[in-house]
Amino acid sequence: MVMVTYIEPNGSEQQIDVTEGWSLMQAAMSNGVEGIEAECGGSCACATCHCYVDEAWADRIPAAAENELAMLENVVAERRPTSRLSCQIKATADLDGLIVRMPDAQS
């Protein structure tokens, strides 16, 4: 299991043990994290699972693929240098302790 801290739009935190191989979006949806809509169900076809990866972790996660970068052009909330789609980040042992923040709006 990989411990991930999700910070919801209202500032509350949820620490979730994420099964390795699951996306951050899957874990958030399965645990009722506020701030992720995931309209496309994780197929990188929308931007409603937008999150901000904590700056301390930004260089530790795999780089975004071209299709993710294209979808990030459609985010509703401010796009930041650490903006990612949570459906495209898979939990691995290397990400144990990861912190992600949810934006104020997804759609």
Secondary structure, DSSP 8 states (H G I E B T S, - for coil): -EEEEEE-TTS-EEEEEE-TT-BHHHHHHHTT-TT---TTSSSSSSSTTEEEE-GGGTTTS----HHHHHHHTT-SS---TTEEEGGG-B--GGGTTEEEE--S---
